[in-house]
C-alpha cells in the first residue's frame, strides 16, 4: 500500500486579545469550509495537531497536494471570535520532527 | 531560505512602536525588502520608522502612491516625482489614467481598486501592460463584500496569467494584524489561477528586480536601460 503523503505546517496566530486554543482551532476549520467548501475540506484532510495558547503557535497537517490551499485559507483569516487576528505559516515540512527541531532544509540542486 | 519582498506597507510614519512590532514579524517571515508608502511632503527628513525596519535587517524602498484624476495629472506627477522614489504605483480608478499608466515605463505598479466602480484590468490593458499588476491582500481582508472582490481579483489574475502580464503580491498592511506571510500570498495567487512558479516569483524575484533596476536608474551612472556611464572624458588618464 502506498504511504500517504502529508505536509505539516508550523503556524503562528497573532491576536489582539488572548483567545483559547479551541477558538483558534474552530476558526481554522470554519475558514477552511468557507473558502474551499466541504468537498475541498474533505480533500484537504486537515488536522490540527497542536495549538499553544501561550505563544499562539500551532501545527497543522494536510495532504501534500492541498498545502497551497491551506496556506491561502490561513492568509484569509482576519478575526478569531470577533478579535482582530492574523494567521501565518512560519515553516512547512514533511515531518513533525523536522518542524519542531527547526532542522535546516537541504539546499535545492 | 528564500527571501521575500513586500512592496506595499502603509504604517503610520510616526508610530515607531507599531513599526518595530511589524519589523520583528517581517523578519520572522523572511521578508528582506519592503516598499514603504511615503507621501512627497514627508520624504525629507527620512521618517523615523525607516530606522526601525533597517535595524531588523529589512531593506526599505520608498514608494509613491499616485491617485491622479486625469491623464495630465499623472504625467505631471511622474515628471515631478519619478526620480525621487524607488517605486511608483498608480491607482487606476479612471479609464484614461489606466490606459496611460499601464504603458508608461516610469510606472512600476498599477493597481485597480476593487471597492469602487471604475476601470477593471481587461485584456486590452493587459496586452499593453509594462507595469506590474498589484495584488493587495488587504483588499480581501479589510472590508466588507468579500465575494465580490474575490471574484474581481480572480478575474484579474486569470487575465494576467493568460496574457503573461507581471503580477506582484503584497499585503498593504498598516499594522501587524494586517501582515501576512508572502509565501501564503503566493498560495492565494496560485489558488486564483497563477502558476505556482509565477506566483512565487511575484513575491520574490519580480519585486527585488524592480527595486534593483530603479536604484540603478536613480544612480548617476545609469543613463538609459542598458546604457551605463563608465567614465567621463575628464576621468581619462
Contacts between the chains, C-beta under 8 A, distances in Angstrom:
chain1	res1	chain2	res2	distance
A	12	B	28	7.8
A	14	B	25	7.3
A	14	B	176	6.0
A	14	B	177	6.2
A	14	B	179	7.9
A	16	B	177	6.7
A	68	B	187	4.4
A	68	B	190	5.1
A	68	B	191	6.5
A	68	B	196	7.0
A	69	B	187	7.5
A	69	B	191	6.1
A	71	B	181	7.8
A	71	B	183	6.9
A	71	B	184	4.6
A	71	B	187	3.6
A	71	B	188	7.8
A	72	B	184	6.8
A	72	B	187	4.4
A	72	B	188	4.4
A	72	B	190	7.5
A	72	B	191	4.5
A	74	B	184	6.1
A	75	B	137	6.5
A	75	B	180	4.9
A	75	B	181	7.1
A	75	B	184	3.9
A	75	B	185	6.2
A	75	B	187	6.8
A	75	B	188	5.4
A	76	B	137	7.9
A	76	B	140	6.3
A	76	B	141	6.5
A	76	B	188	7.2
A	78	B	141	4.7
A	78	B	142	7.6
A	84	B	177	4.7
A	85	B	177	6.7
A	86	B	176	7.3
A	86	B	177	5.1
A	86	B	178	7.1
A	86	B	179	6.3
A	86	B	180	6.5
A	88	B	29	6.3
A	88	B	179	7.3
A	88	B	180	5.8
A	88	B	181	4.1
A	88	B	184	6.2
A	89	B	181	5.4
A	89	B	183	6.6
A	89	B	184	5.6
A	90	B	28	6.8
A	90	B	29	7.3
A	90	B	181	7.5
A	105	B	1	7.3
